[in-house]
Amino acid sequence: MAPRALPLLLPLLMVVLWPLVVEPAPPTCYSRMLTLSHEIMADFQSLQASEPEDSCVRHLPRLYLDIHNYCVLAKLRDFVASPQCWKMAEVDTLKDRVRKLYTIMNSFCRRDLVFLSDDCNALEYPIPETTGPPDWQS
């Protein structure tokens, strides 16, 4: 009886387990832009931390990305166009990813974008994020 039950249970198991294997929804333009911008910033910070102080990486433009700030498009263009580190493979890879984000924002997902500010200075000197509540009682 057990060998006959296996073919009957297999389709049932596939129906039960399939939702766990498949991603529930495809990424949206917004989620792709947000994820890619966070990945780029993390890679840039990692690159800065791994390179010595006298390397060309310190001469690259700052790379703080807020996809809700209209000035981010100019920031992405400036970063890709910067002539520093043109021989470093890591920087070339990073610039390719920045170029990809710019293309996504400017072409494919243009209608999905909502810019909440146009403060270019906020991209140069971002407000540090706090990790906890302010200590206002001390």
DSSP file with accessible surface (Angstrom, degrees, kcal/mol):
  #  RESIDUE AA STRUCTURE BP1 BP2  ACC     N-H-->O    O-->H-N    N-H-->O    O-->H-N    TCO  KAPPA ALPHA  PHI   PSI    X-CA   Y-CA   Z-CA
    1    1 A M     >        0   0  199      0, 0.0     4,-1.4     0, 0.0     3,-0.2   0.000 360.0 360.0 360.0 -34.7    0.0    0.0    0.0
    2    2 A A  H  >  +     0   0   80      1,-0.2     4,-1.3     2,-0.2     3,-0.2   0.899 360.0  53.2 -63.7 -41.8    2.9    2.4    0.7
    3    3 A P  H  4 S+     0   0  104      0, 0.0    -1,-0.2     0, 0.0     3,-0.0   0.857 109.9  49.3 -64.7 -29.3    4.3    2.3   -2.8
    4    4 A R  H  > S+     0   0  209     -3,-0.2     4,-0.6     1,-0.2    -2,-0.2   0.800 106.8  55.6 -76.9 -28.0    0.9    3.2   -4.3
    5    5 A A  H  X S+     0   0   38     -4,-1.4     4,-2.0    -3,-0.2     3,-0.2   0.791  93.3  70.7 -75.5 -27.4    0.5    6.1   -1.9
    6    6 A L  H  X S+     0   0  116     -4,-1.3     4,-2.0     1,-0.2    -1,-0.2   0.932  96.3  48.9 -59.3 -48.1    3.7    7.8   -3.0
    7    7 A P  H  4 S+     0   0   83      0, 0.0    -1,-0.2     0, 0.0    -2,-0.2   0.840 113.2  49.5 -63.4 -25.9    2.6    8.8   -6.4
    8    8 A L  H  X S+     0   0  138     -4,-0.6     4,-0.7    -3,-0.2    -2,-0.2   0.833 112.2  47.0 -78.6 -32.6   -0.6   10.3   -4.9
    9    9 A L  H  X S+     0   0   89     -4,-2.0     4,-2.8    -3,-0.2     5,-0.2   0.779  97.2  72.0 -80.0 -25.9    1.3   12.2   -2.2
   10   10 A L  H  X S+     0   0   99     -4,-2.0     4,-2.3     1,-0.2     5,-0.2   0.936  99.0  44.7 -59.9 -49.2    3.9   13.7   -4.6
   11   11 A P  H  > S+     0   0   74      0, 0.0     4,-2.1     0, 0.0    -1,-0.2   0.901 113.7  52.2 -62.6 -35.7    1.5   16.2   -6.3
   12   12 A L  H  X S+     0   0  103     -4,-0.7     4,-2.1     1,-0.2    -2,-0.2   0.926 109.4  48.6 -64.7 -43.5    0.1   17.1   -2.9
   13   13 A L  H  X S+     0   0   92     -4,-2.8     4,-2.9     1,-0.2     5,-0.3   0.892 109.7  52.8 -62.6 -38.8    3.6   17.8   -1.6
   14   14 A M  H  X S+     0   0  117     -4,-2.3     4,-2.1    -5,-0.2    -1,-0.2   0.915 109.4  48.7 -64.4 -40.0    4.4   19.9   -4.6
   15   15 A V  H  < S+     0   0  106     -4,-2.1    -2,-0.2     1,-0.2    -1,-0.2   0.907 115.9  43.7 -66.3 -38.9    1.3   22.0   -4.1
   16   16 A V  H  < S+     0   0   89     -4,-2.1     4,-0.3    -5,-0.2    -2,-0.2   0.908 121.2  38.2 -73.4 -41.8    2.1   22.5   -0.4
   17   17 A L  H >X S+     0   0   88     -4,-2.9     4,-1.1    -5,-0.2     3,-0.8   0.714  96.1  80.8 -86.0 -20.8    5.8   23.2   -0.9
   18   18 A W  H >X S+     0   0  160     -4,-2.1     4,-2.4    -5,-0.3     3,-0.9   0.915  88.8  53.7 -57.3 -44.3    5.7   25.3   -4.1
   19   19 A P  H 34 S+     0   0   86      0, 0.0    -1,-0.3     0, 0.0    -2,-0.1   0.819 106.5  54.4 -62.5 -26.2    4.7   28.6   -2.4
   20   20 A L  H <4 S+     0   0  141     -3,-0.8    -2,-0.2    -4,-0.3    -3,-0.1   0.791 112.9  42.0 -74.7 -26.3    7.7   28.3   -0.1
   21   21 A V  H << S+     0   0  113     -4,-1.1     2,-0.3    -3,-0.9    -1,-0.1   0.852 104.4  70.8 -88.1 -38.6   10.1   27.9   -3.0
   22   22 A V  S  < S-     0   0   60     -4,-2.4     3,-0.0     1,-0.1     0, 0.0  -0.580  89.8-111.3 -86.1 139.2    8.7   30.6   -5.4
   23   23 A E        -     0   0  129     -2,-0.3    -1,-0.1     1,-0.1    -2,-0.1  -0.487  27.2-129.1 -65.2 135.8    9.1   34.3   -4.6
   24   24 A P  S    S+     0   0  136      0, 0.0    -1,-0.1     0, 0.0    -2,-0.0   0.836  82.7   1.6 -63.1 -34.7    5.7   35.6   -3.7
   25   25 A A  S    S-     0   0   58      3,-0.0     3,-0.1    -3,-0.0     0, 0.0  -0.995  80.3-103.5-150.0 148.9    5.9   38.6   -6.1
   26   26 A P        -     0   0  110      0, 0.0     2,-0.0     0, 0.0     0, 0.0  -0.365  52.0 -91.0 -69.3 153.7    8.4   39.9   -8.6
   27   27 A P        -     0   0   87      0, 0.0     2,-0.1     0, 0.0     3,-0.0  -0.375  41.4-132.7 -65.0 142.8   10.4   42.9   -7.5
   28   28 A T     >  -     0   0   84      1,-0.1     4,-2.4    -3,-0.1     5,-0.2  -0.447  25.0-104.9 -86.5 168.7    8.9   46.2   -8.4
   29   29 A a  H  > S+     0   0   36      1,-0.2     4,-2.6     2,-0.2     5,-0.2   0.934 122.6  50.3 -57.2 -45.2   10.8   49.1  -10.0
   30   30 A Y  H  > S+     0   0   91      1,-0.2     4,-2.7     2,-0.2     5,-0.2   0.940 110.7  46.9 -62.0 -46.8   10.9   50.9   -6.7
   31   31 A S  H  > S+     0   0   37      1,-0.2     4,-2.6     2,-0.2     5,-0.2   0.885 112.3  51.4 -65.9 -35.1   12.1   47.9   -4.7
   32   32 A R  H  X S+     0   0   77     -4,-2.4     4,-2.5     2,-0.2     5,-0.2   0.926 111.9  46.2 -66.3 -43.5   14.8   47.2   -7.3
   33   33 A M  H  X S+     0   0    0     -4,-2.6     4,-2.5    -5,-0.2    -2,-0.2   0.929 114.5  47.8 -63.6 -43.8   16.0   50.8   -7.2
   34   34 A L  H  X S+     0   0   51     -4,-2.7     4,-2.1    -5,-0.2    -2,-0.2   0.940 114.2  45.7 -64.2 -46.1   16.0   50.8   -3.4
   35   35 A T  H  X S+     0   0   66     -4,-2.6     4,-2.5    -5,-0.2    -2,-0.2   0.933 113.9  48.6 -62.7 -46.6   17.9   47.5   -3.2
   36   36 A L  H  X S+     0   0    1     -4,-2.5     4,-2.6    -5,-0.2    -1,-0.2   0.902 109.7  52.0 -64.2 -38.8   20.4   48.5   -5.8
   37   37 A S  H  X S+     0   0    2     -4,-2.5     4,-2.3    -5,-0.2    -1,-0.2   0.919 111.2  47.4 -65.2 -39.6   21.1   51.9   -4.2
   38   38 A H  H  X S+     0   0  102     -4,-2.1     4,-2.3     2,-0.2    -2,-0.2   0.910 112.3  49.8 -67.1 -40.2   21.7   50.2   -0.8
   39   39 A E  H  X S+     0   0   71     -4,-2.5     4,-2.6     2,-0.2    -2,-0.2   0.910 110.6  50.1 -63.2 -42.4   24.0   47.6   -2.4
   40   40 A I  H  X S+     0   0    0     -4,-2.6     4,-2.6     2,-0.2    -2,-0.2   0.930 111.3  47.8 -63.0 -46.0   26.0   50.4   -4.2
   41   41 A M  H  X S+     0   0   22     -4,-2.3     4,-2.5     1,-0.2    -1,-0.2   0.915 112.6  49.2 -64.0 -39.3   26.4   52.4   -1.0
   42   42 A A  H  X S+     0   0   50     -4,-2.3     4,-2.3     1,-0.2    -2,-0.2   0.921 112.2  48.1 -65.2 -42.5   27.5   49.3    1.0
   43   43 A D  H  X S+     0   0   71     -4,-2.6     4,-2.4     2,-0.2    -2,-0.2   0.894 111.5  50.4 -64.2 -39.5   30.0   48.4   -1.8
   44   44 A F  H  X S+     0   0    6     -4,-2.6     4,-2.6     2,-0.2    -2,-0.2   0.932 111.4  47.6 -65.3 -43.7   31.4   51.9   -1.9
   45   45 A Q  H  X S+     0   0  127     -4,-2.5     4,-2.2     1,-0.2    -2,-0.2   0.902 112.3  49.9 -64.0 -39.4   31.9   52.0    1.9
   46   46 A S  H  X S+     0   0   74     -4,-2.3     4,-1.9     2,-0.2    -1,-0.2   0.907 110.6  50.1 -64.5 -41.1   33.6   48.6    1.8
   47   47 A L  H  X S+     0   0   12     -4,-2.4     4,-1.5     1,-0.2    -2,-0.2   0.916 110.7  49.2 -63.9 -42.9   35.9   49.8   -1.0
   48   48 A Q  H  < S+     0   0   90     -4,-2.6    -1,-0.2     1,-0.2    -2,-0.2   0.888 112.1  48.7 -63.6 -38.5   36.8   52.9    1.0
   49   49 A A  H  < S+     0   0   89     -4,-2.2    -1,-0.2     1,-0.2    -2,-0.2   0.832 113.4  46.4 -71.7 -30.6   37.5   50.8    4.1
   50   50 A S  H  < S+     0   0   78     -4,-1.9    -1,-0.2    -5,-0.2    -2,-0.2   0.710  98.3  80.0 -88.0 -19.4   39.7   48.3    2.2
   51   51 A E  S  < S-     0   0   50     -4,-1.5     0, 0.0    -5,-0.2     0, 0.0  -0.647  86.1-108.1 -90.1 146.0   41.8   50.8    0.2
   52   52 A P    >   -     0   0   75      0, 0.0     3,-1.8     0, 0.0     6,-0.3  -0.229  33.1-106.1 -66.5 159.9   44.8   52.6    1.8
   53   53 A E  T 3  S+     0   0  156      1,-0.3     5,-0.1     4,-0.1    -2,-0.0   0.794 117.4  54.1 -57.5 -33.0   44.5   56.3    2.5
   54   54 A D  T 3  S+     0   0  130      3,-0.1    -1,-0.3     4,-0.0     2,-0.0   0.391  86.4 110.4 -88.5   8.2   46.7   57.4   -0.4
   55   55 A S  S X  S-     0   0   18     -3,-1.8     3,-0.9     1,-0.1     4,-0.2  -0.282  82.7-109.4 -79.8 169.4   44.7   55.5   -3.0
   56   56 A b  G >  S+     0   0   39      1,-0.2     3,-1.7     2,-0.2     4,-0.4   0.700 105.7  81.1 -70.7 -16.4   42.6   57.1   -5.7
   57   57 A V  G >  S+     0   0    2      1,-0.3     3,-1.5     2,-0.2    -1,-0.2   0.861  83.8  60.1 -61.4 -34.1   39.4   55.9   -4.0
   58   58 A R  G <  S+     0   0  142     -3,-0.9    -1,-0.3    -6,-0.3    -2,-0.2   0.700 100.6  56.8 -69.5 -14.8   39.5   58.8   -1.6
   59   59 A H  G <  S+     0   0  104     -3,-1.7    -1,-0.3    -4,-0.2    -2,-0.2   0.493  83.5 105.7 -92.4  -4.3   39.3   61.2   -4.5
   60   60 A L  S <  S-     0   0   12     -3,-1.5     3,-0.1    -4,-0.4    19,-0.1  -0.413  85.0 -93.6 -70.0 152.4   36.1   59.7   -5.8
   61   61 A P        -     0   0   39      0, 0.0    -1,-0.1     0, 0.0    -2,-0.1  -0.297  51.3 -91.0 -61.7 151.1   32.9   61.8   -5.3
   62   62 A R        -     0   0  125      1,-0.1     2,-0.4    -3,-0.1    17,-0.1  -0.311  37.2-149.7 -59.5 150.3   31.0   61.0   -2.2
   63   63 A L        +     0   0   12     -3,-0.1     2,-0.5   -22,-0.1   -18,-0.1  -0.669  36.8 144.6-132.4  76.0   28.3   58.4   -2.8
   64   64 A Y        -     0   0   70     59,-0.4     2,-0.5    -2,-0.4    11,-0.0  -0.974  32.4-160.4-107.3 121.6   25.3   58.8   -0.5
   65   65 A L        +     0   0    6     -2,-0.5     2,-0.5   -28,-0.2   -24,-0.1  -0.922  22.2 170.8-113.6 123.7   22.2   57.8   -2.5
   66   66 A D    >   -     0   0   48     -2,-0.5     3,-2.1     3,-0.2     6,-0.3  -0.951  17.2-161.6-125.2 106.5   18.7   58.7   -1.6
   67   67 A I  T 3  S+     0   0    1     -2,-0.5    47,-0.1     1,-0.3    -1,-0.1   0.581  88.6  63.5 -70.5  -4.1   16.4   57.7   -4.5
   68   68 A H  T 3  S+     0   0   47     47,-0.1    48,-2.6    45,-0.1    49,-1.6   0.424  86.8  85.2 -94.2  -0.6   13.8   60.1   -3.2
   69   69 A N  B X  S-a  117   0A   0     -3,-2.1     3,-2.1    46,-0.2     4,-0.3  -0.905  73.0-145.4-104.8 124.8   16.0   63.1   -3.7
   70   70 A Y  T >  S+     0   0  131     47,-3.1     3,-1.3    -2,-0.5     4,-0.5   0.824  96.4  65.9 -59.4 -30.5   15.9   64.6   -7.3
   71   71 A c  T 3> S+     0   0   14      1,-0.3     4,-2.1    46,-0.2    -1,-0.3   0.617  77.8  84.6 -69.1 -11.2   19.6   65.5   -7.1
   72   72 A V  H <> S+     0   0    0     -3,-2.1     4,-2.7    -6,-0.3    -1,-0.3   0.848  82.8  60.2 -62.4 -30.4   20.5   61.8   -6.9
   73   73 A L  H <> S+     0   0   13     -3,-1.3     4,-2.2    -4,-0.3    -1,-0.2   0.938 107.8  43.2 -63.3 -44.8   20.4   61.7  -10.8
   74   74 A A  H  > S+     0   0   32     -4,-0.5     4,-2.8     2,-0.2    -1,-0.2   0.895 112.3  54.8 -66.4 -36.6   23.1   64.3  -11.1
   75   75 A K  H  X S+     0   0   12     -4,-2.1     4,-2.2     1,-0.2    -2,-0.2   0.921 108.6  47.7 -62.6 -43.0   25.1   62.5   -8.3
   76   76 A L  H  X S+     0   0    0     -4,-2.7     4,-2.2     2,-0.2    -1,-0.2   0.925 112.3  49.3 -64.7 -43.6   25.0   59.2  -10.2
   77   77 A R  H  X S+     0   0  122     -4,-2.2     4,-2.2     1,-0.2    -2,-0.2   0.924 111.4  49.7 -60.7 -44.3   26.1   61.0  -13.4
   78   78 A D  H  X S+     0   0   97     -4,-2.8     4,-0.9     1,-0.2    -1,-0.2   0.896 110.1  50.4 -63.1 -40.0   29.0   62.7  -11.6
   79   79 A F  H >< S+     0   0    0     -4,-2.2     3,-0.6    -5,-0.2    -1,-0.2   0.939 112.3  45.7 -65.6 -44.5   30.2   59.5  -10.1
   80   80 A V  H 3< S+     0   0   31     -4,-2.2    -1,-0.2     1,-0.2    -2,-0.2   0.884 114.7  48.8 -66.1 -36.2   30.2   57.6  -13.3
   81   81 A A  H 3< S+     0   0   79     -4,-2.2    -1,-0.2    -5,-0.2    -2,-0.2   0.590  81.8 116.2 -81.7  -9.7   31.9   60.4  -15.2
   82   82 A S    <<  -     0   0   11     -4,-0.9   -22,-0.1    -3,-0.6    -3,-0.0  -0.379  58.7-148.4 -65.3 133.7   34.7   60.9  -12.5
   83   83 A P    >   +     0   0   95      0, 0.0     3,-0.8     0, 0.0    -1,-0.1   0.592  60.3 112.7 -80.8  -8.1   38.1   60.1  -14.0
   84   84 A Q  T 3  S+     0   0   67      1,-0.2   -27,-0.0   -25,-0.1    -2,-0.0  -0.318  80.8   7.5 -67.4 146.5   39.6   58.8  -10.8
   85   85 A b  T >  S+     0   0   11      1,-0.1     3,-1.4     2,-0.1    -1,-0.2   0.769  71.2 154.2  60.7  35.0   40.5   55.1  -10.5
   86   86 A W  T <  S+     0   0  171     -3,-0.8    -1,-0.1     1,-0.3    -2,-0.1   0.667  72.3  52.1 -71.0  -9.9   39.8   54.2  -14.1
   87   87 A K  T 3  S+     0   0  168      4,-0.0     2,-0.5     5,-0.0    -1,-0.3   0.530  85.6  98.7-100.4  -5.8   42.3   51.3  -13.8
   88   88 A M    <>  -     0   0   36     -3,-1.4     4,-2.4     1,-0.2     5,-0.2  -0.720  60.7-153.6 -89.0 124.8   40.8   49.7  -10.7
   89   89 A A  H  > S+     0   0   65     -2,-0.5     4,-2.5     1,-0.2     5,-0.2   0.880  94.6  54.3 -63.1 -39.0   38.5   46.7  -11.5
   90   90 A E  H  > S+     0   0  110      1,-0.2     4,-2.1     2,-0.2    -1,-0.2   0.900 110.9  45.3 -63.6 -40.3   36.5   47.2   -8.2
   91   91 A V  H  > S+     0   0    0      2,-0.2     4,-3.0     1,-0.2    -1,-0.2   0.899 111.1  53.1 -71.3 -39.0   35.8   50.8   -9.1
   92   92 A D  H  X S+     0   0   65     -4,-2.4     4,-2.1     2,-0.2    -2,-0.2   0.916 110.1  48.5 -60.7 -41.4   34.9   50.0  -12.7
   93   93 A T  H  X S+     0   0   82     -4,-2.5     4,-2.0     2,-0.2    -2,-0.2   0.920 112.1  48.8 -63.9 -43.2   32.4   47.3  -11.4
   94   94 A L  H  X S+     0   0    6     -4,-2.1     4,-2.4     1,-0.2    -2,-0.2   0.922 110.1  51.2 -63.2 -42.5   31.0   49.9   -9.0
   95   95 A K  H  X S+     0   0   13     -4,-3.0     4,-2.7     1,-0.2    -1,-0.2   0.874 107.3  54.1 -64.5 -34.4   30.6   52.5  -11.7
   96   96 A D  H  X S+     0   0   89     -4,-2.1     4,-2.2     2,-0.2    -1,-0.2   0.911 109.5  47.3 -64.4 -40.7   28.8   49.9  -13.9
   97   97 A R  H  X S+     0   0   58     -4,-2.0     4,-2.3     2,-0.2    -2,-0.2   0.889 111.7  50.3 -68.2 -37.6   26.3   49.3  -11.1
   98   98 A V  H  X S+     0   0    0     -4,-2.4     4,-2.6     2,-0.2    -2,-0.2   0.925 110.3  50.4 -64.7 -42.2   25.9   53.0  -10.6
   99   99 A R  H  X S+     0   0  109     -4,-2.7     4,-2.5     1,-0.2    -2,-0.2   0.909 109.2  52.1 -61.6 -39.0   25.3   53.4  -14.4
  100  100 A K  H  X S+     0   0  107     -4,-2.2     4,-2.5     2,-0.2    -2,-0.2   0.926 109.4  48.6 -64.0 -44.5   22.7   50.6  -14.2
  101  101 A L  H  X S+     0   0    0     -4,-2.3     4,-2.8     2,-0.2     5,-0.2   0.924 110.6  51.5 -61.9 -42.6   20.9   52.3  -11.4
  102  102 A Y  H  X S+     0   0   51     -4,-2.6     4,-2.8     1,-0.2     5,-0.2   0.930 110.7  48.3 -60.4 -43.9   20.9   55.6  -13.3
  103  103 A T  H  X>S+     0   0   55     -4,-2.5     4,-2.1     2,-0.2     5,-0.9   0.917 112.0  49.0 -63.9 -42.8   19.5   53.8  -16.4
  104  104 A I  I  <>S+     0   0   18     -4,-2.5     5,-3.0     1,-0.2    -2,-0.2   0.939 116.4  42.8 -61.7 -45.6   16.8   52.2  -14.3
  105  105 A M  I  <5S+     0   0    1     -4,-2.8    -2,-0.2     1,-0.2    -1,-0.2   0.875 120.7  40.0 -69.2 -38.1   15.8   55.4  -12.6
  106  106 A N  I  <5S+     0   0   40     -4,-2.8    -1,-0.2    -5,-0.2    -2,-0.2   0.690 132.6  12.1 -88.8 -19.5   15.9   57.6  -15.8
  107  107 A S  I ><5S+     0   0   74     -4,-2.1     3,-0.8    -5,-0.2     4,-0.3   0.702 126.0  33.5-120.1 -71.1   14.4   55.1  -18.2
  108  108 A F  I 3 <S+     0   0  149     -5,-0.9     3,-0.2     1,-0.2    -3,-0.2   0.867 130.2  26.6 -65.8 -40.6   12.6   52.0  -17.1
  109  109 A a  T >><S+     0   0    3     -5,-3.0     3,-1.1    -6,-0.2     4,-0.8   0.125  80.2 120.0-112.4  19.7   11.2   53.3  -13.8
  110  110 A R  G X4 S+     0   0  154     -3,-0.8     3,-0.8     1,-0.3    -1,-0.2   0.881  78.1  48.4 -54.7 -41.6   10.8   57.0  -14.5
  111  111 A R  G 34 S+     0   0  233     -4,-0.3    -1,-0.3     1,-0.2    -2,-0.1   0.715 106.9  57.3 -75.1 -18.2    7.1   57.0  -13.9
  112  112 A D  G <4 S+     0   0   91     -3,-1.1     2,-0.3    -7,-0.1    -1,-0.2   0.593  86.6 100.6 -86.5 -10.3    7.3   55.1  -10.7
  113  113 A L    <<  -     0   0   25     -3,-0.8     2,-0.4    -4,-0.8   -45,-0.1  -0.554  47.3-174.0 -82.1 139.2    9.6   57.6   -9.0
  114  114 A V        -     0   0   96     -2,-0.3     2,-0.5   -47,-0.1    -3,-0.0  -0.974  13.6-152.3-129.2 113.5    8.4   60.2   -6.6
  115  115 A F        -     0   0   68     -2,-0.4   -46,-0.2     1,-0.1   -47,-0.1  -0.780  11.4-174.3 -88.5 125.9   11.0   62.7   -5.5
  116  116 A L        +     0   0  132    -48,-2.6     2,-0.3    -2,-0.5   -47,-0.2   0.591  67.7  10.6 -95.3 -13.7   10.3   64.1   -2.1
  117  117 A S  B     -a   69   0A  47    -49,-1.6   -47,-3.1     2,-0.0   -46,-0.2  -0.971  45.4-153.4-154.6 167.5   13.1   66.7   -2.1
  118  118 A D        +     0   0  123     -2,-0.3     2,-1.2   -49,-0.2     3,-0.1  -0.155  46.9 139.2-134.6  38.2   15.7   68.4   -4.3
  119  119 A D    >>  -     0   0   84      1,-0.2     3,-0.8     2,-0.1     4,-0.6  -0.712  26.0-179.1 -88.8  94.3   18.2   69.2   -1.6
  120  120 A c  H >> S+     0   0   73     -2,-1.2     3,-0.9     1,-0.2     4,-0.9   0.818  79.3  62.8 -65.1 -30.2   21.5   68.5   -3.2
  121  121 A N  H 3> S+     0   0  100      1,-0.2     4,-2.5     2,-0.2     3,-0.5   0.831  93.1  63.8 -65.0 -30.2   23.4   69.4    0.0
  122  122 A A  H <4 S+     0   0   33     -3,-0.8    -1,-0.2     1,-0.2    -2,-0.2   0.779 100.8  52.1 -66.1 -24.6   21.7   66.5    1.8
  123  123 A L  H << S+     0   0    4     -3,-0.9   -59,-0.4    -4,-0.6    -1,-0.2   0.736 112.2  45.4 -82.3 -23.0   23.5   64.1   -0.6
  124  124 A E  H  < S+     0   0   69     -4,-0.9    -2,-0.2    -3,-0.5    -1,-0.1   0.859 129.8  21.3 -82.9 -40.0   26.8   65.7    0.2
  125  125 A Y  S  < S-     0   0  139     -4,-2.5    -1,-0.2   -61,-0.0    -2,-0.1  -0.679  83.8-168.0-130.5  76.6   26.4   65.8    3.9
  126  126 A P        -     0   0   49      0, 0.0    -3,-0.1     0, 0.0    -4,-0.1  -0.295  29.7-107.7 -67.8 150.5   23.8   63.3    5.0
  127  127 A I        -     0   0  150     -5,-0.1     2,-0.0     1,-0.1    -5,-0.0  -0.650  42.2-112.2 -75.1 126.5   22.3   63.4    8.4
  128  128 A P        -     0   0  110      0, 0.0     2,-0.3     0, 0.0    -1,-0.1  -0.362  30.2-118.2 -63.0 140.6   23.7   60.4   10.3
  129  129 A E        -     0   0  166      1,-0.0     2,-0.3     2,-0.0     0, 0.0  -0.581  23.7-131.1 -78.7 138.6   21.1   57.8   11.1
  130  130 A T        -     0   0  120     -2,-0.3    -1,-0.0     1,-0.1     0, 0.0  -0.671   6.6-154.0 -88.6 147.7   20.5   57.1   14.8
  131  131 A T  S    S+     0   0  157     -2,-0.3    -1,-0.1     2,-0.1    -2,-0.0   0.529  75.4  16.2 -97.1  -8.7   20.5   53.6   16.0
  132  132 A G  S    S-     0   0   34      1,-0.0     3,-0.1     0, 0.0    -2,-0.0  -0.910  96.7 -65.7-150.3 178.7   18.3   54.2   19.0
  133  133 A P        -     0   0  121      0, 0.0    -2,-0.1     0, 0.0     2,-0.0  -0.332  63.4 -92.5 -70.3 152.0   15.9   56.7   20.6
  134  134 A P        -     0   0  102      0, 0.0     2,-1.4     0, 0.0     3,-0.2  -0.362  31.0-124.4 -64.3 147.5   17.4   60.0   21.6
  135  135 A D        +     0   0  124      1,-0.2     3,-0.5    -3,-0.1     0, 0.0  -0.611  51.6 150.5 -93.1  77.3   18.5   60.2   25.2
  136  136 A W        +     0   0  196     -2,-1.4    -1,-0.2     1,-0.2     0, 0.0   0.553  59.7  65.5 -89.2  -7.4   16.4   63.2   26.2
  137  137 A Q              0   0  150     -3,-0.2    -1,-0.2     0, 0.0    -2,-0.1   0.590 360.0 360.0 -92.2 -10.6   16.0   62.2   29.9
  138  138 A S              0   0  122     -3,-0.5    -3,-0.0     0, 0.0     0, 0.0  -0.207 360.0 360.0 -89.2 360.0   19.6   62.6   30.9
